[in-house]
Amino acid sequence: MGYRSSWYLAIEGDTAKKIKQKIILGETLESVSSLLAFAENELEEEIIYFEAHDIKMYESYPDVAAFYAWLNTLDAEEYKYYELGEEEGDISHRGFAYELLRITTDVERY
């Protein structure tokens, strides 16, 4: 149990190049962040995208605290991060590269 979130991260610039090189060489991303190591990723020419779902993003967890600390080391102009919680409207974000990721709202019929 517990509150779970999904998160999405897009990175461009020098950081993206370094991470992409690790992936291409088959190196683990554990050295960057254990949360990145388990996230789905998609490589594009200049951008790398990550996403993970059903994650407990409590800052009291060492892996989560380390991930947030790593995000804080990035150039805010080179990344965009969104975290969506279980409750409606629970959206947090970091970074200023708004052209990389956008939040949209859909309505589903059941």
Helices and strands as residue ranges (DSSP letters): E 5-12, H 13-24, H 34-38, E 40-43, E 47-55, H 62-73, G 76-78, E 79-85, E 91-94
